[in-house]
Amino acid sequence: MAAIRQLRRVSALALSLFLCLPFHLLWRLMRRPSPWPHHFLGLAARSVGARVRIEGRPSQGDMFIIANHVSWIDILALGGATGAAFVAHDGIARWPIIGWLAAQNNTLFIARDRRGALGGQIDGLRAAMAGNQPVALFPEGTTSNGRSLLPFKPTLFSVLLPPPRAVMVQPVHIDYGAATAEIAWHGDESAGANAARIFARKGTLPVTLRFLEPFDPARHPDRKAISAEAREKIAASIRAQQPSSAGGPPSI
């Protein structure tokens, strides 16, 4: 049965791509902004079993989204719900098929470990924010266990001082509820093993996107203050969802 579930979900993913890609390429040929990566991400989320529910109110203006990072499903769910472009490490750009698909959604690839690259990365992020597409950042820099937050990396928050256009920072808490421990991708698990495990999973996967109160980055003195406020809002939402009998507070 696990093999059948894997085949069914992979087939659904392929069908989602087959339905959206021709229209996307047509939009690109006509030099028009393409909405099809947004539609594909939403369909892809459903294909892998995710059922996305939104709490709170997404900002009606321009958004710079800051979210916790639990799984690669985060990108499907959040991208499908918001149409955001993502900031990702440059290693993904070299992944077969995945790297090309990420580029179609205007993903900004950054080098985590290359010293001296910061200026160019900030310039690239400013250019991405100058468009009309929301931008999403996972400032932990990697996936976590979902019950705790890793330290935020405040470097790229420099783009908000000042932002290239009027923008509000909106923290988002991505929550898989009771399935969090099962879904979380961390430790030494490979991408392929994690995907196979998710595809073989029984049933659907409820995913809640909690859009927390947005704030104006211009009211903060530096990037560390912006990072700290976004992190505390997400941490507070995580704490609020922890059962009182969890055996002590989560590490945040």
C-alpha positions in Angstrom: 0.0 0.0 0.0 2.9 2.4 0.7 4.2 1.9 -2.8 0.7 2.6 -4.2 0.4 5.8 -2.2 3.9 6.9 -3.4 2.9 6.2 -7.1 -0.4 8.0 -6.7 1.2 11.1 -5.2 4.1 11.2 -7.7 1.6 10.9 -10.5 -0.5 13.7 -9.1 2.6 15.9 -8.9 3.4 15.1 -12.5 -0.1 15.9 -13.6 0.0 19.2 -11.8 3.1 20.1 -13.6 1.7 19.0 -16.9 -1.4 21.1 -16.4 0.5 24.3 -15.4 3.8 24.3 -17.3 2.5 24.9 -20.9 0.5 27.9 -19.7 3.5 29.2 -17.8 5.7 29.0 -20.8 3.1 30.7 -22.9 2.8 33.6 -20.4 6.6 33.9 -20.5 6.7 33.9 -24.3 4.2 36.8 -24.2 6.5 38.5 -21.6 3.7 38.7 -19.1 4.0 38.0 -15.4 3.0 34.3 -15.0 0.6 33.3 -12.2 1.1 29.6 -13.0 4.0 28.8 -10.6 1.6 30.0 -7.8 -1.1 27.6 -9.1 1.3 24.8 -9.5 2.6 25.1 -5.9 -1.0 25.0 -4.6 -1.8 21.9 -6.7 1.5 20.3 -5.7 0.7 20.8 -2.0 -2.6 18.9 -2.5 -0.8 16.2 -4.5 1.4 15.3 -1.6 -1.6 15.2 0.8 -1.4 18.7 2.3 -4.7 20.4 3.1 -3.9 24.0 3.8 -5.9 26.2 6.2 -5.2 29.9 6.8 -5.6 31.6 10.1 -5.2 35.3 10.5 -5.2 37.8 7.7 -2.5 38.0 5.0 -1.4 41.6 4.6 -3.2 43.3 1.8 -0.2 45.4 0.8 3.3 44.4 -0.2 4.6 41.6 2.0 8.0 40.4 3.2 7.1 37.0 4.7 9.1 35.5 7.5 8.3 31.9 8.4 9.6 29.0 10.4 10.8 26.1 8.4 9.8 22.5 9.1 9.6 20.7 5.7 9.9 21.2 1.9 6.1 21.1 2.0 6.3 24.6 3.6 7.2 26.0 0.2 4.3 24.3 -1.6 1.8 25.4 1.1 3.1 28.9 1.6 3.8 29.5 -2.1 0.4 28.2 -3.1 -1.4 30.4 -0.5 0.5 33.7 -1.2 2.2 33.4 -4.6 5.5 34.4 -2.9 9.0 34.1 -4.4 11.4 32.4 -2.0 15.0 32.9 -0.9 16.9 29.6 -1.0 20.5 28.4 -0.8 22.2 28.1 -4.1 22.7 24.4 -3.8 19.0 23.9 -4.8 19.7 25.6 -8.1 21.8 22.6 -9.1 19.2 20.0 -8.2 17.8 18.3 -11.4 14.3 19.6 -12.3 13.7 21.1 -8.8 16.3 23.9 -9.4 14.7 24.8 -12.7 11.2 24.8 -11.3 12.3 27.0 -8.4 13.8 29.5 -10.8 10.5 29.7 -12.7 9.0 31.1 -9.5 11.7 33.8 -9.3 13.5 32.1 -6.5 16.5 34.1 -5.3 19.5 31.7 -4.8 22.0 32.8 -2.2 25.4 31.4 -1.2 25.4 30.6 2.5 29.1 30.1 2.9 30.8 32.3 0.4 32.4 35.2 2.1 32.2 38.5 0.3 29.0 37.6 -1.5 26.7 39.5 0.9 26.6 42.7 -1.1 25.5 40.9 -4.2 22.9 38.9 -2.3 21.4 42.0 -0.8 21.3 43.7 -4.2 19.6 40.6 -5.6 17.0 40.5 -2.9 16.3 44.3 -3.3 15.8 43.7 -7.0 13.4 40.8 -6.2 11.5 43.0 -3.8 11.2 45.8 -6.4 8.6 43.7 -8.3 5.0 43.0 -7.3 5.6 39.5 -6.0 5.7 38.9 -2.2 9.0 37.6 -1.0 9.3 34.8 1.6 12.4 34.1 3.8 13.1 31.2 6.2 15.6 32.9 8.4 16.5 29.8 10.4 18.5 28.9 7.3 17.5 25.2 7.5 14.6 23.1 8.7 13.9 22.5 12.4 11.8 20.1 14.4 8.7 22.2 14.3 8.4 22.5 18.1 11.3 24.9 18.5 13.0 27.7 16.5 16.6 27.8 15.6 18.4 31.2 15.9 17.4 33.5 13.1 20.1 34.7 10.7 19.6 38.5 10.5 21.9 39.2 7.6 19.4 39.4 4.8 17.1 41.7 6.9 19.5 44.4 5.8 17.4 44.7 2.7 14.7 46.3 4.8 16.9 49.3 5.8 15.3 50.9 3.9 13.2 48.6 1.7 13.2 49.2 -2.0 9.4 49.7 -1.8 6.9 50.2 1.0 6.5 46.8 2.6 5.3 45.2 5.8 7.0 42.3 7.4 4.5 39.5 8.1 5.6 36.6 10.3 3.9 33.3 9.5 3.8 30.2 11.8 3.6 27.0 9.7 2.1 24.4 11.8 1.5 20.7 11.1 -0.2 20.0 14.4 0.0 16.4 15.7 1.9 15.4 12.5 4.8 17.8 13.1 7.3 15.2 14.5 6.5 12.9 11.6 6.8 15.5 8.9 9.8 17.5 10.2 12.9 17.1 8.0 16.0 17.5 10.1 19.0 15.5 11.1 20.8 13.4 8.5 17.9 12.3 6.5 18.5 12.7 2.7 16.1 14.6 0.5 15.1 11.5 -1.4 14.4 9.5 1.8 12.3 12.2 3.2 10.3 12.6 0.0 9.7 8.9 -0.2 8.5 8.8 3.4 6.1 11.7 2.9 4.7 10.2 -0.3 4.1 6.9 1.5 2.3 8.5 4.4 -1.3 7.5 5.1 -4.1 10.0 4.9 -4.0 13.8 4.3 -1.8 16.3 6.1 -3.5 19.3 7.7 -1.2 22.4 7.4 -2.1 25.6 9.2 -0.6 28.9 8.0 -0.9 31.4 10.8 -0.5 34.9 9.5 0.6 36.9 12.5 0.3 40.7 13.0 2.5 42.5 10.4 4.8 45.3 11.4 6.6 48.2 9.7 10.4 47.5 9.5 11.0 51.2 9.3 10.2 51.5 13.0 13.2 49.4 14.0 16.7 50.7 14.3 18.6 47.8 12.7 18.3 44.4 11.1 18.7 42.6 14.4 15.7 44.3 15.9 13.6 43.4 12.9 14.7 39.8 13.1 14.1 39.7 16.9 10.5 40.9 16.5 9.6 38.5 13.8 11.2 35.6 15.7 9.3 36.5 18.9 6.0 36.6 17.1 6.5 33.2 15.6 7.9 31.8 18.9 4.8 33.1 20.8 2.5 31.4 18.3 4.4 28.1 18.7 4.2 28.4 22.5 0.5 29.0 22.2 0.0 25.7 20.4 2.0 23.6 22.7 -0.1 21.4 25.0 0.2 22.3 28.7 1.3 18.7 29.5 4.2 18.8 27.0 6.7 18.4 29.9 8.1 21.9 30.0 8.4 24.8 27.6 9.7 24.4 24.1 13.2 25.5 23.3 12.9 28.8 21.3 
